[in-house]
Amino acid sequence: MAQKQFAVIGLGRFGSSVAKTLYELGYDVLGIDVDEELVQDSVDIVTHAVACDSTDENALKSIGIRNFDVVVVAIGDDVRSSILTTLTLKEMGVKMIVVKAQDTMHGKVLEKIGADRVVYPERDMGARVAHNLISPNILDYIELADDYSILEIQAPSKFVGRSLEQIDIRRKYGCNVMAIKHRTHINIAPIASDIIQEGDVLVVVGRNEDLDELDETR
Ligand code: ATP
């Protein structure tokens, strides 16, 4: 299967980070920005970089944007450009359009006009940092829905030396352990007899109130 081709429109802090990460993971990435200087500065973090205005349909056509598997629109401040770009990409038949939204209203409009995925990096990162500040044992946090999340959490000391079956997390806390990280090794399919060791990190999915209870167990 051919490798996925990505295009990132808007090479600000968020867009350039998305582009650079994809490129470092070995994917082909086209970076696009209206700012020539930013395009020049991006040559080392993308496969190709082009200066053009993404609200100009002809410019997007000449780049062949339709041929990319995923197009990321990382224009934040200029909401009008973000919306026009998304609409144009949609009309051109781009398969997967991922767009960064400034706020909920912006996000709602993007969804209405056909963005396949809307991301809120500032909001989500803020929530992750806050969770980590409340409990230093919470290493990472991903919201799945209003009531459900995935937590990456330092294993409580009272779990150490006991198997998942003995701890009985599912029944006692209503949460599911998806993975156990032990130093550099990660067990992505834990079974009942797996034993938690000192320093292990648990990746747990559950309702927020159940996860809070689990976090308070030490
Ligand atoms: P970040 O927080 O990621 O740095 P931001 O949310 O402040 O970015 P902007 O700075 O508004 O977002 O936009 C990101 C980039 O998108 C900028 O480098 C800007 O030049 C580029 N950009 C804005 N409008 C267009 C457009 N119409 N076509 C191409 N690039 C654009």
Residues whose N, C-alpha, C, O or C-beta is under 5 A from the ligand:
A	BS01	ATP	G10 L11 G12 R13 F14 G15 I32 D33 V34 D35 C52 D53 S54 T55 A74 I75 G76 D77 D78 S81
